[in-house]
């Protein structure tokens, strides 16, 4: 069995007003729970613009690639 490490930066970095951990949670809510971007932004109290940029791959592109490979094989 091949284990692929989850992409994680050395420190908690802010990109677009959210941290790496928050970005991972946004993807989990979007891909696994099927929540919409406005709902995620409201529940997590993060900027809606950042959620849209994140889901579009403009910020935290490492997470975007990870979730695209996981959800859309």
C-alpha positions in Angstrom: 0.0 0.0 0.0 1.3 3.4 -1.0 0.9 6.2 1.5 0.8 9.7 0.2 1.6 12.4 2.7 -0.8 15.2 3.1 0.7 18.5 1.8 1.5 20.6 4.9 3.7 23.7 5.1 6.3 24.1 7.8 4.3 26.8 9.6 0.8 28.0 9.6 0.8 30.5 6.8 -1.9 33.0 5.8 -2.9 33.2 2.2 -6.0 35.2 1.2 -6.9 35.7 4.9 -7.1 32.0 5.9 -4.6 29.5 7.3 -3.5 26.2 5.8 -5.6 24.3 8.4 -8.7 26.4 7.6 -8.1 25.8 3.9 -8.0 22.0 4.5 -11.3 22.3 6.4 -12.9 24.2 3.6 -12.0 21.5 1.1 -13.2 18.8 3.5 -16.6 20.6 4.0 -16.9 21.2 0.2 -15.9 17.8 -1.1 -17.0 15.4 1.7 -20.0 17.1 3.2 -21.2 18.9 0.0 -21.5 22.3 1.6 -21.7 25.4 -0.6 -19.1 28.1 -0.6 -21.3 30.8 1.0 -22.3 28.3 3.8 -18.7 27.4 4.4 -17.7 31.0 4.6 -20.5 31.8 7.0 -20.0 28.8 9.3 -16.2 29.1 9.5 -16.2 32.9 9.6 -13.8 33.3 6.8 -14.0 35.7 3.9 -16.2 34.4 1.1 -13.7 35.8 -1.5 -11.0 33.6 0.0 -13.2 30.5 -0.1 -13.9 31.1 -3.8 -10.2 31.7 -4.6 -9.3 28.5 -2.6 -11.9 26.3 -4.4 -10.7 27.8 -7.7 -7.1 26.9 -7.0 -5.8 30.5 -6.9 -4.5 30.1 -3.3 -3.1 27.0 -1.5 -2.7 25.3 -4.9 -1.1 22.3 -3.1 -4.3 21.5 -1.3 -6.3 22.1 -4.4 -4.3 19.5 -6.3 -4.5 17.1 -3.4 -8.3 17.2 -3.2 -8.7 17.1 -7.0 -6.6 14.0 -7.1 -8.5 12.5 -4.2 -12.0 13.4 -5.3 -11.7 13.2 -9.1 -9.3 10.3 -9.8 
